[in-house]
Amino acid sequence: MLQNGGHPQVSEEHSNLQRRIQFAMISSLIANVLLLASKIVAYVLSGSKSVLASAADSFVDIASQVMTWTAEFTCMHAKHLHLS
């Protein structure tokens, strides 16, 4: 389906933008998981409560990111259902 007056380039640009956004979201999630894992290792090795608090903060960041991603997916899915 062509959008914006039937201009195929607009639809292609939108598709490219969506792919770049998805890549950025996945990359960010991977980086946050690796950061959390490194903080957990640092806590185990050091026993530092400060590092544990930082790991807890990283976990909350990941949870927030997953909830945002879920909301985005749900909105896009609902949008496609209404357009069909």
ABEGO torsion letter per residue (X at the ends): XBBGGGBAAAAAAAAAAAAAAAAAAAAAAAAAAAAAAAAAAAAAAAGBAAAAAAAAAAAAAAAAAAAAAAAAAAAAAAAAAAAX
